[in-house]
């Protein structure tokens, strides 16, 4: 692993603005989803039972139904605070191998969950190498939870931004949070409603009726980028009902509608996207860098580059968590593909990110064409941890 800049300095680019007006017409529109209920085998957020629940709307459901959000114990802060600093931890290769062995049955039995090993054919585009913002600045945690307390707040890590859920779905331009039909959907930040209702005739995705009943809000705040201040849009898709109107101003926490499964959704869930500059399917960035992490969790932003500063697309990096009794595999971070204008956030320059990671010390490790990259990282409460990994290739 090499965290220093290469002598072959890549050009500074802003992939978000590589807009191709013909790209939408070139997208494959057949076989968008396999006809099976979506589930994340390792961390379920959408349950089969939700499919059979009757439709509900408005604020008629005040009692929480989905209670999958973990509630930390009162002594969680002290527990993690007592862990030794990263510099004093020795990364034992046998412990990592043991963790990989423990995971192997899940990889073999659950290849369709996206855990199967992958080898990129080669490095992709030159990638930005600017320094990210300070993690304590909370530069991107503008978005609160879209659900009231007591309901599931966590998006599915098995279908991350830019991933295909192990080849089962088309490339994901947002995140999915599973809750029963009719669960209240709340505005995550204040702004103006610029779309409310079906995505037909308005085009929000690769084709009409993709997101079904949807709401798009242009935030009051703008993002400073290399191209100046840019509008930020948040999309809420697959709603069963929409209770706002175009041109309406909403505040954070205002009611927008109810969770549904309109459009191409299989199983009730909320699809959320963050769009920069334009309200366009080809201007999305990773919502994991914008959604405020749950209590006692943080976010990890990864930049995996070749020696020449090019991105490695479709690589799966594992997070191994240091426990009192050893090292345990926790989750996969998948780097973005070189398709559909999936690119980095203008401020972070990452090519992979995951949020809602419990605070603690982790080893980020993976293989690129047989070469191992690894680095210890600390995940802190309410912060984004940025890490850059460089291969020798």
Buried (B, 14 or more C-beta within 10 A) or exposed (E): BBEEEBEEEBEEBBBBBEEEEEBBEEBEEEEBEEEEEBBBBBBBBBBEEBBEBEBBBEEEBEEBBBEBBBEBEEEBBEBBEEBEEBEEBEBEEEBBEBBBEEBEEBBEEBEBBBBEEBEBEEBBBBBBBEEBBEBEEEBBBBBBBBBBEEBBBBBBBBBBBBBBBBEBBBBBBBBBBBBBBBBBBBBBBBBBBBBBBBBBEBBBBBBBEBBBBBBBBBBBEEBEBBEEEBBBBBBBBBBBBBBBEEEBEBEBBBBBBBBBBBBBBBBBBBBBBBBBBBBBBBBBBBBBBBBBBBBBBBBBBBBBBBBBBBBBBBBBBBBBBBBEEBBBBBBBBBBBBBBBBBBBBBBBBBBBBBBBBBBBBBBBBBBBEEEEBBBBBBBBBBBBBBBBBBBEB
